[in-house]
Amino acid sequence: MNRLARPLMIAAALVWSASLHGAIINFSTTLSGAAENPDVITPATGFAEITIDTVALLLDVHVEFSGLTGTLTDSHIHCCIDPSDNRPVAVGFSSLAGFPLGATTGVIDGVLDLTNPAIYTAGFLNGFGGGTAAGAAAALINNMRNGLAYVNVHSTFAPGGEIRGQLQIPEPGTLMLLGLATLLGVALRRRST
């Protein structure tokens, strides 16, 4: 076995293991009108990246959108649904600093504390969380892991949602390839010096 093979195999195993059992869970989705139920004909597009730290119980939000036909009125996560269904809001983003209300193109960024009951809608807190933030956080995390949550961007053109996307965890193989590429670059750089 050459000098690089063993460290790369160990690193790959660590990256794969961390993606399954780590404190950080990454979710992402592409947002489109075609993903709305019913479909919305719009030139708008976007993507969302949601990261949950299961130890610190923080939800990091990053949503980018462009080309809304109307202006932004709201954005949030709907949870605990079959991908073909519509459900109530679980966690809203409009309370985040810098929320681009009224924009047709913009970025929604911020961190929400999953231990704060105020971030959840009353329906989600009571219906899925048993009335507690701990219960709501557990329900949200579990259902997001199972692909039962989506991000929605609402506008004046489409009050029910102009663009939407079902949140998914990137495949472990994708994470492992990213980790391997990074480690290979480091190894090759070390070898050339």
ZIHU-V315601 format. One record per run of one state. SS is the DSSP state (A for helix, B for strand, O for the rest). FROM is the first residue (numbers start at 1). LEN is the number of residues. If there is no record, write none. Layout:
BEGIN
SS;FROM;LEN / SS;FROM;LEN
END
This chain:
BEGIN
O;1;2 / A;3;19 / O;22;2 / B;24;9 / A;33;3 / O;36;9 / B;45;9 / O;54;4 / B;58;9 / O;67;5 / B;72;8 / O;80;9 / B;89;4 / O;93;13 / B;106;8 / O;114;3 / A;117;3 / B;120;1 / O;121;1 / A;122;6 / O;128;5 / A;133;13 / O;146;3 / B;149;7 / O;156;7 / B;163;4 / O;167;1 / B;168;1 / O;169;3 / A;172;21 / O;193;1
END
